[in-house]
């Protein structure tokens, strides 16, 4: 059983996160964390890349016709740039040192986008760059964490243990239908990924029948992720 901190974990202090991990372990659980390796949510070109001394984010964006590539309100980052690697080392080594054993890597598609160029002159396509970036992340995390991808290309698939089969799914029958569509059309994905993730199972505020359907739609993927807010 993993207990995962999703996005907005950065509102916690470093010591709070260590305490969280220890609390999970005391209950016989493992702690999980969330990160988006290929995006800049701040969209601040002059901000210095974490892990570097003087490299601004504008130097590591993926550009198309000289404009930063943007999806879902975030700028895409070049997976071949040395500053991307420094940033990844900073965050991932921090998570490992804090004791996390699961990581959800989200918005992976950004790293696969085509662009005017990449830092590595031997890279000519978005997927080639994505491959380079994934290999680097995998080498940092290998044998240390369960790796789960979200919002990611189906291939390459060899760098992760599991993958989310759709985007966000919550509690209504419409969300269950969405999950089942992904499951039906992706019937072959159990030959590709060991664990296919049906997203959070949220039960609060809907009927018993909708809850039963939502639970079943997740259980049959092989991975069950409870998503309700139990703090309330």
C-alpha positions, 0 to 999 in steps of 0.5 A: 500500500502506497500513500501518495502526495500529489501536486501541491506537496511543495506547500509542505516543508522538507522536515514535514515530508520526512515526518510524513514518510516516517508516519507511513512506514510506521503504519506498514505503508510506503510513501509516494510523491509527485513531480513533473520533470518536463514542464515549467508551471511558472512560465517565467523565462528569467527564473534560474533553473533549480540545481544550477547557478545561472541558467535561466529557464528560457535556455531550456524551453522547447521552442516552435517558431521561436515561441515556447511550446505550451500545453495546459498552462505550462511551458515544455522543457528540453529533456536533452539540456544539461540544466534539465539533468541538474534539476532532475538530480536535485529533486529526485535525489531529495525525494530518495533521501526523504524516503519516498518509494513511489513517484508519479511523473505527470505531464510527460507529453511535454518532453516529447514535443517537436521543436525548432531544435534540441540542446543535443545536436544529435537529437532530431525528433521529439520522441528521440529527446523524450527517450534520452530524458526518460533514460536519465530519469530511470537511471536516477530512480532505478531500483529505488522507486515504483515509477508511474507515468501520467499524461504520457505517450504510450511508447516508449514504455520500458522506463516505468512500472505503470501508466495511467490509462486516461486523464483525471477521473472522479466519481460520476458515472460519466467518469466511470464511462471514460475510464472504461472506454480507456480500458476497452480500447487499451485492452492490450496494454497489460502486454506493455505495462505491468500496472495500468492505473485507472486514476483516483477513485472518488466516492463522495457525493454520488449514489451507491450504484455510481460508487460500485461502478467506479470501484469496479472500473478501477479494480479490473485494471489491477491498480486501485487508487483511492482519491477521496479527501479523508481529512474532511 
